[in-house]
Amino acid sequence: MKASDFINLHQAENVIQAVGFSDLMGWPIRDHLEMNCEEMEIPGRFPDFLTEFFKLAGNWLAYRGVPLLYVYSWEVGRIKGIHVHVLLHIPDRVRRDFKAKSKKWAESLGATIDKTSVHMKEPSRYRDGINRWNAIKGRLRYILKGIDPDIDGVTQAVRRGDELTGEKGPLGIQPAFQGRIYWNRCRASQNLGPSARLRGPKQQKCLIENRLRKAALRPQSPSNKTNLSEFNSPDANPVKASISVPDGSKTTVVVGDKYSPAHNSSLSEEP
């Protein structure tokens, strides 16, 4: 993988369009998860850690009838070191549990966890009308600040001391150098990628919901029992998910201790 010093225009456009497409499907991306990988002393390659983290998160969300939809951007901070910003769709009903689980998933993958190593910020609030995307636009500008300041029409490059930065351009991004990355710097989940967007929001949503239905109905494998122990307690309540199927009808799936999701490659990142 070729090293990169900046986010290129194609990557920035892909992330922006992916967030808009997710909202058109009725699954707005509101949450901001930041993981300081260097601080966590993760064994192995950081991008491999993120891939495994997404697998755990995707299985857990699918079990609750929620698709894994995300965009991310890697940065190298002067103080934080190598860290990743992930914007993703987390419904209110599972946000608190997801926040707690995210730290456990990172720890299960060999990370050393403290209060700041895995941090989930307050969700963005979507407004009505023409101002609907104002809040998420601000977060997109923040995670895309590593964009190449020399891109024509995006910014005007400005050198201040030893730093290459720039003035805000049409995208409204204030560029700043975010270090050199030796893997994919900025990306969207496959279910929000270019191929998915070509299908249109209605068809893609139907496809995702059908996959969620199949995942919820698949018999539980022994390897998932420990990860789903919260559903095996006497006090646990089954989770019901109403899911549309291709013929236009809806099916209510009861997810309890007899069912669990299977890993779905469609929920993984772009190849």
N, C-alpha and C positions, 0 to 999 in steps of 0.2 A: 504494500500500500504506500502510495506516494505521500510524503509529508505535506501538510498545508499550513500556511500562516494566516489564512483568512477564509471566511465563508464566501463562496462565489455566488453570483447572481442566480444561477439555476437552483442552488440549494436554498437560498433565501425565498425565492418565489415558490418553491415546492412546499416549504413549511407554511408560508402565509396562506396558500391555496388549500392546504390540508386542513388548517384550522377552520377556514370558512366552510369547507365541504362538510366537516363534522357537524357544524351548526345547522347546515341545511338538512342533514339527516335527523335532526332533533336531538343530537347528543353534543351539546356545547362543551368545548374544552375550557375549563375554568380553573383547574388546579395546577399549582406550580410546586414540583418536588425538586429539591436540590440535594445532591449527594456529593460529599467531598471525599472522593475516592482515595486521594493521596493521604489524607488525614486518617482514613480508616485502615490504612496499611493492608490493602486487599492483596491476597496472593494471586499471582498470575496476571494476565492482561486485563486492563480496565474495560475494554469493549466486550470481552467475554463475560465479565461480571455483569455488565448491563444486560446482555442478552439473556443470561440465566435469571436475572432479576425479573425481566419482562415475562419469562415463562411462568415463574411462580405467581406473579401478579395477574397474568392473563388467565391462568387456571382458577385462581381464587375468585376473580371477577365473573368469569363465565359461569361458575357454580351459582352465582347470584343473579344471572340473567343480564350481566353488564358486559359490553364489548370493551376490549382493550384498545383505546384510541389515543395516540400520543404523537408528539414531536419532541425532538431533543437537540441540544447543542452543547458541545464540549468546550471548555475554556481552561486556560492555565493562569491562575491568579498569582499575584506576587506574594500574597499572604496565605490564601487557601490552597495554592498548588493546583493540581489537576482536579477538576470537578465538572459535574454535568447538570444542566438544567433540563428538566422534563416537564412539559405542559401536557396534561392529560384530562380525560373525562372521568370524573368520579361523582356519582349521584350523592345527594345529601344523606340518603338512608344508609350508605356504607362508608361514608367519608371517615368517620371517627375510627372505625375498625381498620380501614385501609391504612390510615396514618400509623396505627400501632403495629400492624402487620408488616409494613414496609421496613421497619427497623429489624424485625425478627428475620425477614427474608435476607436482608443484607448480612446479618450476623450468621445465618445458616450457610452463607456462601464464603465465610471466612473473614468477614470484616470485623474490625474493632469499633464498637459503637459508643458514642457519647452523645451529649445533648445537641450538638451542632452538626454532627456528621451526616445525619439524614434529617432534613428539615422540610416540612410541608407548610407552605405559606397559606394565608387566607385566600379562599377562592375569589376569582374575579366575578363581578356582578354585571350581567348583561342587561342593558337598558332596552327601552322600546324605541321604535322608529329609526331615524337616521343616526342616532347616537348609540345604537345597540352595541357596537363592537369597540367602543372607546376604551374600556378597561383592558380587554384582551389585546388590543393594539399596543397598549403600553408595555405589556409583558412580552409581546413579540419583539418590539423594538429593543427591549432589554436583552433577550437571549440571542438576538441577531446583531448585537453591537460589534461582534467580531467580523463584520462584513468587510470586504475589500474596499478601501476608500478610493481606489483608482478606477472603479467601475464607472463608465461614462453614464451620466444622467442620474446617478444614484447619490454621489457625494462629490465634494471637491476636496482633494487631498490637501492636508495641511500638516506641516512638520513643526512640532513644538519641542524644542530641545532634542532629546533622543527618541521621542515618541512620534509615531506616525498616526495621526488622527484626522478628523475632518469635520466639516460643517454639515448640518442636516440637509439632506436632499429630498427628493420627492417621496421617498419611503418614510421620511421622518426619523431615520436612524442616525444617532450620533456615533460614528464608528470609533473604535479604539482597539488597539492591538491586544489580542487575548492569547498570545503564545502560539507555539508550534505544536500541532497534533499529528500523530503518525497513524491514524485510522480515520474512519468516516467521521467527519467533524459535525455534521448537521444533517438530520434525516427525519422522515415521518414514517409511521407504521405503514405496513403494506396495505392495510385496508383503507388508508387515506391517500395512497400514492397515485401517480399519474394514471395507471391502468384502472384503478378503482374509480377515479373521478370521471373517466371516459364513459363508465356505465351510467352515470347520473345518480343523484342522491336516492331516488326511490328504489331503483333496482339494486343498488349497493346495500341499502339498508335492509331490504328483503333478504338478500344473500347472507348478510351478517346475522340477522335474526334466525334464519334457518340453521346456520352453523351453531348458534348458541343453543337452540332447541336440541340439536343432536348431541351436543356436549353435555347438556343437563340430563339427558335420558340414558347416557352410556353408563353401564354398571361400574361401580367403584372398583378400582384396582387396589391391591394391597399396599402399594407404595403411597397412595393418597390418604390412607386411613389416619395416619398420625397428623397429617396437615389439616384434616377436617374434624379433629377431635371435638371442636366446640359444638358440632351437630350431634354428637353421640351422647351428650349429657341428658339426664331426665328433664331438665328445665329448658332445653333447646326447643325453639319453635320452628316448624318447617317454613321455608321461604317459597312463596308463590310468584311465578313470573308469567305474565300474559304476553305471548309471543305470536306475532303474525306469521302465517305460512304462505307460500306462493299462491295458493288458490284464493286468497283474500280473507279467509276465516282466521279466527284466533284460537290458540290452544293454551290452556292454563297448565303450566308445569309445576308440580309440587316437588321441591328439592329438599330432601331430608337426608337421613343417614344412610339411605340405600343408593343414592346416586351421587355422582361426582363428575366434574368435567374431565375430558381427555385433552391432552395438548393438541392445539389446532395450529398448524403451521401458518394459516392465514393471519393469525394474530401476531406473528413475529415481524421483525423489521424487514425493510426492503432488501432483496438479495443484492 
